[in-house]
């Protein structure tokens, strides 16, 4: 393996706290019972529509009123995108080691580019990230392999030489469809309807912590590169 690609929310970066803050504030504005943090967390990987639906379950997602609330949610999030957001604990050490060994890492996400770029800038990751692929860049999003192929192409690698790490079935499907080595990040925002049987996702590997992820990536990427260099 020659590169590591990550999903963004729930895999590389722990963004849930900021989503929870905004959704709970929207509940208070509406005068309804505040949705629990855990109920919001498991919807993060499903996107803005699923989170806003927690506040407005009575509205159809195509209703103009619902769409206006969704837009308000995105505006609030974009205005304060990294108040309580940071990389998952242990992730900085993993990225540092990849960079020390000149192994590119990047992001393939279903998060809009404007928000993804703002988040990376807030966390000082823009220059460190070798490739960022968002829905804006492709005609088909995950689980289609198109974003995966584009990410690999942009770092001059074959998709089969890349690892993809994600916390949603569509992440694993997209990676598998592109013949990447897939790692299921079970520490992430696992969707409620898919979290009971993680083996059904058919990932090549399942990790429960970032420490486990670091160990797996070290064995798949760092160690082989070190051994190859030592034989030159």
C-alpha positions in Angstrom: 0.0 0.0 0.0 1.3 3.4 -1.0 -1.2 5.9 0.3 -4.0 6.3 2.9 -7.3 7.9 2.1 -9.9 8.8 4.8 -13.5 9.6 5.0 -13.8 13.0 6.8 -16.6 13.2 9.5 -16.4 10.3 11.9 -13.2 8.8 10.5 -10.4 11.4 10.4 -12.0 14.3 12.2 -14.4 14.2 15.2 -17.0 16.8 14.1 -20.0 15.6 16.1 -19.8 18.1 18.9 -20.4 21.0 16.6 -23.3 19.3 14.9 -24.8 18.4 18.3 -24.5 22.0 19.4 -26.3 23.4 16.4 -29.1 20.7 16.2 -29.8 21.1 19.9 -30.0 24.9 19.5 -32.4 24.4 16.7 -34.6 22.3 19.0 -34.6 25.0 21.6 -35.5 27.6 18.9 -38.4 25.4 17.9 -39.5 24.9 21.5 -39.3 21.1 21.4 -37.4 18.5 23.5 -33.7 18.6 22.8 -32.5 15.6 20.8 -29.9 13.6 22.6 -26.3 13.9 21.6 -26.1 10.2 20.8 -29.2 10.3 18.5 -27.5 13.2 16.6 -24.1 11.5 16.5 -25.4 8.4 14.8 -26.9 10.6 12.0 -23.8 12.6 11.3 -22.6 10.2 8.6 -26.0 10.4 6.9 -25.5 14.1 6.3 -27.3 17.4 7.0 -30.7 16.2 5.8 -30.8 13.3 8.4 -29.7 15.6 11.2 -32.2 18.3 10.4 -34.9 15.6 10.1 -34.4 15.0 13.9 -35.7 18.5 14.5 -38.4 18.5 11.8 -39.7 14.9 11.5 -43.1 16.2 10.4 -41.7 17.8 7.2 -40.9 16.1 3.9 -37.3 16.5 3.0 -38.3 18.1 -0.3 -40.6 20.6 1.4 -39.3 24.1 0.8 -39.7 24.8 4.5 -37.5 21.8 5.3 -34.9 22.9 2.7 -34.8 26.3 4.3 -34.1 24.8 7.7 -31.4 22.6 6.2 -29.8 25.7 4.6 -30.0 27.5 7.9 -28.3 24.5 9.6 -25.5 24.5 7.0 -25.0 28.3 7.4 -24.8 28.0 11.2 -22.3 25.2 10.8 -20.2 27.0 8.2 -20.0 30.1 10.4 -18.6 28.2 13.4 -17.1 25.1 11.8 -14.5 24.1 14.3 -15.6 25.3 17.7 -15.4 21.9 19.4 -14.0 19.9 16.4 -10.6 18.3 16.2 -8.9 15.2 14.8 -9.7 12.0 16.7 -7.3 11.4 19.6 -4.2 9.7 18.2 -4.8 10.8 14.6 -2.1 13.5 14.7 0.5 10.9 15.5 -0.7 8.7 12.6 -0.5 11.6 10.1 2.9 12.7 11.4 4.3 9.2 10.8 2.8 9.0 7.3 4.4 12.4 6.5 7.7 11.4 8.0 7.9 8.5 5.6 6.6 10.6 2.7 3.4 8.6 2.3 0.6 10.7 0.9 -2.7 10.9 2.8 -5.9 12.4 1.6 -9.7 12.7 2.0 -12.6 11.4 0.0 -15.8 12.7 1.4 -19.5 13.4 0.7 -19.1 16.7 2.5 -19.4 19.8 0.2 -16.1 21.2 -0.9 -16.7 24.6 0.7 -17.3 23.1 4.1 -14.5 20.6 3.7 -12.0 23.2 2.8 -13.1 25.5 5.6 -12.7 22.7 8.1 -9.2 21.7 6.9 -8.1 25.4 7.0 -9.5 25.7 10.6 -7.4 22.7 11.7 -4.3 23.7 9.7 -4.5 20.6 7.5 -4.9 22.2 4.1 -1.2 22.0 3.1 -0.7 18.6 4.7 -3.6 16.9 2.8 -2.3 15.5 -0.5 -5.8 15.2 -2.1 -9.3 16.2 -1.3 -12.2 14.8 -3.3 -15.7 16.1 -2.7 -19.1 15.6 -4.3 -18.5 18.8 -6.3 -15.6 17.1 -8.1 -17.5 14.0 -9.5 -20.7 13.0 -11.3 -21.3 10.1 -8.9 -20.6 10.0 -5.2 -19.8 7.2 -2.8 -20.6 4.3 -2.9 -19.7 4.7 -6.6 -15.9 4.3 -7.1 -15.6 7.4 -9.2 -14.4 9.6 -6.3 -11.9 6.9 -5.2 -10.4 6.7 -8.7 -10.1 10.5 -8.9 -8.3 10.6 -5.6 -5.8 8.0 -6.6 -5.3 9.6 -10.0 -4.6 13.0 -8.3 -1.7 11.5 -6.3 -0.4 9.5 -9.3 -1.3 6.1 -7.9 -3.5 3.1 -8.9 -6.6 2.8 -6.7 -5.5 -0.7 -5.7 -2.4 0.7 -4.1 -4.4 2.8 -1.7 -6.1 2.2 1.7 -9.5 3.7 2.3 -10.7 4.2 5.9 -14.4 4.9 6.6 -17.2 4.6 9.1 -20.2 4.1 6.8 -21.2 1.1 4.6 -21.0 3.4 1.5 -17.3 4.1 2.4 -16.5 0.5 2.4 -18.5 -0.2 -0.7 -16.8 2.6 -2.5 -13.3 1.4 -1.5 -14.1 -2.2 -2.4 -15.6 -1.1 -5.8 -12.3 0.6 -6.5 -10.3 -2.4 -5.4 -8.8 -0.5 -2.5 -7.9 -2.1 0.8 -10.7 -1.1 3.1 -10.6 -0.4 6.9 -13.9 0.1 8.9 -13.4 2.7 11.6 -15.6 1.3 14.3 -14.8 4.2 16.6 -16.7 6.5 14.2 -20.3 7.5 13.7 -21.6 4.1 12.8 -25.2 4.4 11.4 -27.7 2.9 13.8 -29.2 0.5 11.2 -25.8 -0.9 10.3 -23.8 -1.1 13.5 -25.0 -4.5 14.8 -23.1 -6.6 12.3 -20.0 -4.9 11.2 -18.7 -8.1 9.4 -21.6 -7.6 6.9 -19.9 -4.5 5.6 -17.2 -6.8 4.1 -14.3 -4.5 5.0 -10.8 -6.0 4.8 -10.2 -4.9 8.4 -12.1 -3.5 11.3 -10.5 -1.3 13.9 -12.1 -0.2 17.2 -9.7 2.7 18.0 -7.3 5.1 16.3 -4.5 3.3 18.0 -5.5 0.0 16.3 -5.8 1.9 13.0 -2.3 3.3 13.4 -1.0 -0.2 14.1 -2.7 -1.6 11.0 -1.5 1.2 8.7 2.0 0.9 10.1 2.1 -2.8 9.2 0.6 -2.2 5.7 2.4 0.9 4.7 5.2 2.1 7.0 6.9 -1.3 7.7 7.1 -2.4 4.1 8.4 0.9 2.9 11.1 0.9 5.7 12.1 -2.7 4.8 12.3 -1.8 1.1 14.4 1.2 1.8 16.8 -0.8 4.0 17.5 -3.3 1.2 18.5 -0.6 -1.3 
